[in-house]
C-alpha cells in the first residue's frame, strides 16, 4: 500500500526562503504527499506565496490562524492533517530528494499499531546555503535519554498515525518542544527507527547555529546560558511532570520505576542521591552525564 504522507509546516513571516523549501518538498522522490500549512499570523508576503503555489499544485492545504507560537501551531497541524504518516517541516530549510522515501521505508518495517517515529540527520548551512558543518552522527536514543535530552530534530522526523493520535489526545499544557514531547511518547510506548544519513539542509545564521553545530566550548556555554540561567532546566522538569501525569499508567513497569525515581514535584535529598548514583546511563555523553548528576544533587533538575 502506498502510504499517504502529510508534510505539516507552520509558517510565520517566512517569505524569504519559503519557495525553496516548498520546491524541495514538491520535488520529493516519494509522490503520495500533501503539504498542510498553518500560517501563524504572518504580516509579510508568506500567505500570498503559499496561495500562488496552491494555484499550481492541488496537494497544498492552507489554514490561517492567530499567533500561537511554533509549538502549539504544530500541534494544531497534527489535528488538521489526516494521513498515514506525518512529516514535520520548517519554512526555511531544503530537503534532500529522498527524505520522505527513506522515512516511509523505515516506518513500513515497524508495528504500525504502536506510536512510531523515524528520524535522520541534518547538516548546517548559512542563509546563502553555504555549508557550515554537519550535525552529530550515530545518535543514540532510549526512553531514559529522552527524559533529559531531545536527540531528534523536528524537521527530520516522520511519525505514524498512532503516534499522531496519541499526541493530540495527550497535549501538554507546556513542553520544551513539540518534537521532544513526541520523542518521549514514541520511545516509551512505540518504536523508533534512526537512519544515519543527512536528509535536510538546515538553514541557520552562522551566529545563531544551535549548539549541536558548534564546538565543545560553544556547546558548553550555550547549555549553561540556556538551561541553567535561561530557565531551561525548569522547562525540562515541567515537561517530565507533564509526561508522567499523562502516561504513567500506560508505560511498562520498568519505565514506571524510572518515572518514580526521577520525576517528582518537591526536592528530596534522598532521591537526589539515588538519582546521582543511578547505575545506568542517563545522558549520551560523559560531560552531560556528569553535569546532570551534579544538577540532581543541587536540586536544579
C-alpha positions as CSV (number, residue, x, y, z in Angstrom):
1,X,0.0,0.0,0.0
2,X,1.3,3.4,-0.9
3,X,1.0,5.3,2.4
4,X,-0.1,8.9,2.3
5,X,2.3,11.4,4.0
6,X,1.2,14.8,5.3
7,X,4.0,17.3,5.4
8,X,3.0,19.7,8.1
9,X,4.5,23.2,8.1
10,X,4.0,26.1,10.4
11,X,4.8,29.4,8.7
12,X,5.5,32.8,10.2
13,X,6.9,35.7,8.2
14,X,8.9,33.3,6.1
15,X,8.7,34.9,2.7
16,X,12.4,35.0,2.1
17,X,13.1,31.2,1.9
18,X,9.7,29.6,1.7
19,X,9.8,29.0,-2.1
20,X,13.0,27.0,-1.8
21,X,11.5,24.8,0.9
22,X,8.3,24.2,-0.9
23,X,10.1,23.3,-4.1
24,X,12.3,20.8,-2.2
25,X,9.2,19.1,-0.7
26,X,7.3,19.1,-4.0
27,X,10.3,17.5,-5.7
28,X,10.5,14.6,-3.3
29,X,11.0,11.1,-4.9
30,X,8.1,9.9,-2.8
31,X,5.0,11.3,-4.5
32,X,2.0,10.4,-2.3
33,X,2.2,13.5,-0.2
34,X,0.2,16.5,0.7
35,X,1.5,19.7,2.3
36,X,-0.6,21.1,5.1
37,X,0.4,24.6,6.2
38,X,-0.8,26.6,9.1
39,X,0.2,30.2,8.9
40,X,0.8,31.5,12.5
41,X,-0.2,35.1,11.9
42,X,2.3,36.3,9.2
43,X,2.4,40.0,8.3
44,X,4.6,39.7,5.3
45,X,4.0,38.0,1.9
46,X,4.1,34.4,3.2
47,X,0.4,33.7,2.7
48,X,0.4,35.1,-0.8
49,X,3.4,32.9,-1.8
50,X,1.5,29.8,-0.5
51,X,-1.6,30.8,-2.4
52,X,0.5,31.1,-5.6
53,X,1.7,27.5,-5.1
54,X,-1.9,26.4,-4.4
55,X,-2.8,27.6,-7.9
56,X,-0.2,25.3,-9.4
57,X,-0.5,22.3,-7.2
58,X,-3.6,20.6,-5.8
59,X,-1.9,18.9,-2.9
60,X,-1.3,22.0,-0.7
61,X,-3.8,22.9,2.1
62,X,-3.6,26.2,3.9
63,X,-5.1,27.3,7.2
64,X,-4.5,30.8,8.6
65,X,-4.8,31.3,12.3
66,X,-3.9,33.5,15.2
67,X,-0.3,33.5,16.5
68,X,0.1,30.5,18.8
69,X,3.9,30.1,18.7
70,X,5.5,27.3,16.7
71,X,5.0,24.5,19.3
72,X,1.2,24.9,19.5
73,X,1.0,25.7,15.8
74,X,2.5,22.3,15.1
75,X,0.1,20.6,17.5
76,X,-2.8,22.3,15.7
77,X,-1.4,21.0,12.4
78,X,-1.5,17.4,13.7
79,X,-5.2,17.9,14.4
80,X,-5.9,19.3,10.9
81,X,-3.9,16.8,8.8
82,X,-5.2,13.3,8.0
83,X,-2.7,10.7,6.6
84,X,-0.9,7.5,7.3
85,X,2.4,9.3,8.2
86,X,3.3,12.9,9.2
87,X,6.5,14.7,8.4
88,X,7.4,18.0,10.2
89,X,8.8,20.8,8.1
90,X,10.3,24.2,8.9
91,X,9.7,27.1,6.5
92,X,13.3,27.8,5.6
93,X,15.2,24.6,5.1
94,X,15.9,22.5,2.0
95,X,15.0,18.8,1.9
96,X,17.1,16.1,0.2
97,X,15.1,14.5,-2.6
98,X,14.7,11.1,-1.0
99,X,14.0,12.3,2.6
100,X,10.3,11.1,2.7
101,X,11.1,7.9,0.8
102,X,13.7,6.8,3.4
103,X,11.4,7.6,6.3
104,X,8.4,5.7,4.8
105,X,10.6,2.7,4.1
106,X,11.7,2.7,7.8
107,X,8.2,3.2,9.2
108,X,6.8,0.5,7.0
109,X,9.0,-2.1,8.7
110,X,7.6,-1.3,12.2
111,X,4.5,-2.4,14.0
112,X,2.0,0.3,12.9
113,X,-0.2,-0.3,15.9
114,X,2.4,1.3,18.1
115,X,3.4,5.0,18.1
116,X,6.4,5.1,15.9
117,X,8.9,7.6,14.7
118,X,11.6,7.7,12.0
119,X,14.3,10.3,12.1
120,X,17.6,11.2,10.4
121,X,20.3,13.8,10.4
122,X,20.7,17.3,9.0
123,X,23.7,19.5,8.0
124,X,24.0,23.2,8.8
125,X,24.0,25.9,6.1
126,X,24.0,29.6,6.3
127,X,21.4,31.9,4.7
128,X,23.0,31.6,1.3
129,X,23.1,27.8,1.6
130,X,26.9,27.7,2.2
131,X,27.8,24.6,4.2
132,X,28.7,25.4,7.8
133,X,29.0,21.9,9.4
134,X,27.5,18.5,9.9
135,X,25.2,17.6,12.8
136,X,26.1,14.8,15.1
137,X,26.1,11.3,13.6
138,X,25.4,7.9,15.1
139,X,22.8,9.2,17.6
140,X,21.9,7.0,20.5
141,X,18.3,7.1,21.7
142,X,16.3,5.5,24.5
143,X,13.4,6.3,26.9
144,X,15.9,7.2,29.7
145,X,17.8,9.5,27.4
146,X,14.5,11.1,26.1
147,X,13.7,12.4,29.6
148,X,16.7,14.7,29.6
149,X,17.7,15.3,26.0
150,X,16.0,15.5,22.7
151,X,18.2,13.7,20.2
152,X,15.8,14.2,17.3
153,X,15.4,17.4,15.2
154,X,11.9,18.3,14.3
155,X,12.4,18.7,10.6
156,X,14.0,15.3,10.3
157,X,11.2,13.3,11.9
158,X,8.2,11.4,10.5
159,X,5.6,9.7,12.7
160,X,2.8,7.3,12.1
161,X,-0.9,7.9,12.7
162,X,-0.9,6.1,16.0
163,X,1.8,8.5,17.3
164,X,-0.2,11.4,15.9
165,X,-3.4,10.2,17.6
166,X,-1.8,9.6,21.0
167,X,-0.1,13.1,20.8
168,X,-3.3,15.1,20.0
169,X,-5.2,13.2,22.7
170,X,-2.4,14.0,25.3
171,X,-1.4,17.5,24.6
172,X,0.7,19.1,27.3
173,X,-0.1,22.5,28.8
174,X,3.5,23.3,28.1
175,X,6.5,21.4,26.8
176,X,10.1,22.2,25.7
177,X,9.3,21.5,22.1
178,X,6.7,19.5,20.1
179,X,9.3,17.1,18.7
180,X,10.7,16.3,22.2
181,X,7.2,15.6,23.5
182,X,6.6,13.2,20.6
183,X,10.1,11.6,21.0
184,X,9.3,10.7,24.6
185,X,6.0,9.2,23.6
186,X,7.5,7.1,20.9
187,X,10.5,6.0,22.9
188,X,8.2,4.9,25.8
189,X,5.3,3.3,24.0
190,X,6.4,2.6,20.5
191,X,9.4,2.1,18.2
192,X,12.0,4.4,16.7
193,X,13.9,4.0,13.5
194,X,17.0,6.1,13.0
195,X,18.7,6.5,9.6
196,X,22.2,7.9,10.0
197,X,22.0,9.9,6.8
198,X,21.6,13.6,6.1
199,X,18.1,14.4,4.7
200,X,17.8,18.2,5.5
201,X,19.9,21.2,4.7
202,X,19.2,23.1,7.9
203,X,19.4,26.8,7.3
204,X,20.8,28.9,10.1
205,X,22.6,32.2,10.6
206,X,26.2,31.4,11.4
207,X,25.9,33.3,14.7
208,X,22.7,31.5,15.5
209,X,23.6,27.9,14.8
210,X,22.2,25.7,17.5
211,X,24.5,24.0,20.0
212,X,24.7,20.8,18.0
213,X,26.5,22.5,15.2
214,X,29.2,24.2,17.3
215,X,32.4,23.2,19.1
216,X,32.7,21.8,22.6
217,X,33.2,25.2,24.4
218,X,30.4,26.8,22.5
219,X,28.1,23.9,23.3
220,X,29.0,24.2,27.0
221,X,28.4,28.0,27.0
222,X,25.1,27.6,25.2
223,X,23.9,24.9,27.7
224,X,24.8,26.9,30.8
225,X,23.1,30.0,29.4
226,X,20.0,28.3,28.1
227,X,19.5,25.6,30.6
228,X,20.8,26.9,33.9
229,X,20.3,30.6,33.7
230,X,17.7,30.7,31.0
231,X,15.1,28.6,32.8
232,X,15.7,25.6,30.5
233,X,16.0,23.1,33.4
234,X,12.6,24.2,34.8
235,X,11.1,23.7,31.4
236,X,12.6,20.2,31.2
237,X,11.3,19.3,34.6
238,X,7.8,20.6,33.8
239,X,7.8,18.6,30.6
240,X,8.8,15.5,32.6
241,X,6.0,16.1,35.1
242,X,3.5,16.6,32.3
243,X,4.6,13.3,30.7
244,X,4.2,11.4,34.0
245,X,0.7,12.8,34.5
246,X,-0.4,11.8,31.0
247,X,1.4,8.4,30.6
248,X,2.3,6.8,33.9
249,X,-0.4,4.2,33.7
250,X,0.4,3.5,30.0
251,X,4.1,2.6,30.2
252,X,5.8,-0.6,31.3
253,X,6.6,-1.4,34.9
254,X,10.3,-0.8,34.1
255,X,9.5,2.7,32.9
256,X,7.2,3.4,35.9
257,X,10.2,2.7,38.1
258,X,12.2,5.2,36.2
259,X,9.5,7.8,36.4
260,X,9.0,7.2,40.2
261,X,12.7,7.7,40.8
262,X,13.5,10.6,38.5
263,X,10.3,12.7,38.3
264,X,8.6,14.3,41.3
265,X,7.3,17.7,42.4
266,X,9.3,18.5,45.5
267,X,13.1,18.1,46.1
268,X,14.1,15.1,48.1
269,X,17.8,14.8,49.1
270,X,17.5,11.0,49.4
271,X,16.0,10.7,45.9
272,X,18.6,13.2,44.6
273,X,21.4,11.0,45.9
274,X,19.8,7.9,44.4
275,X,19.5,9.6,41.1
276,X,23.1,10.9,41.2
277,X,24.3,7.3,41.7
278,X,21.9,5.7,39.3
279,X,23.9,2.7,37.8
280,X,22.8,3.2,34.2
281,X,23.5,6.0,31.7
282,X,21.2,9.0,31.8
283,X,22.8,11.1,29.1
284,X,24.6,10.0,26.0
285,X,27.8,12.0,26.5
286,X,30.2,11.8,29.5
287,X,30.3,15.5,30.1
288,X,26.5,15.7,30.1
289,X,26.3,12.7,32.3
290,X,28.5,14.3,35.0
291,X,26.6,17.6,34.7
292,X,23.2,16.2,35.1
293,X,24.1,14.1,38.2
294,X,25.5,17.3,39.8
295,X,22.3,19.1,38.9
296,X,20.4,16.3,40.7
297,X,22.2,16.8,44.0
298,X,21.9,20.6,43.8
299,X,18.2,20.3,43.1
300,X,18.4,22.1,39.7
301,X,16.9,19.2,37.9
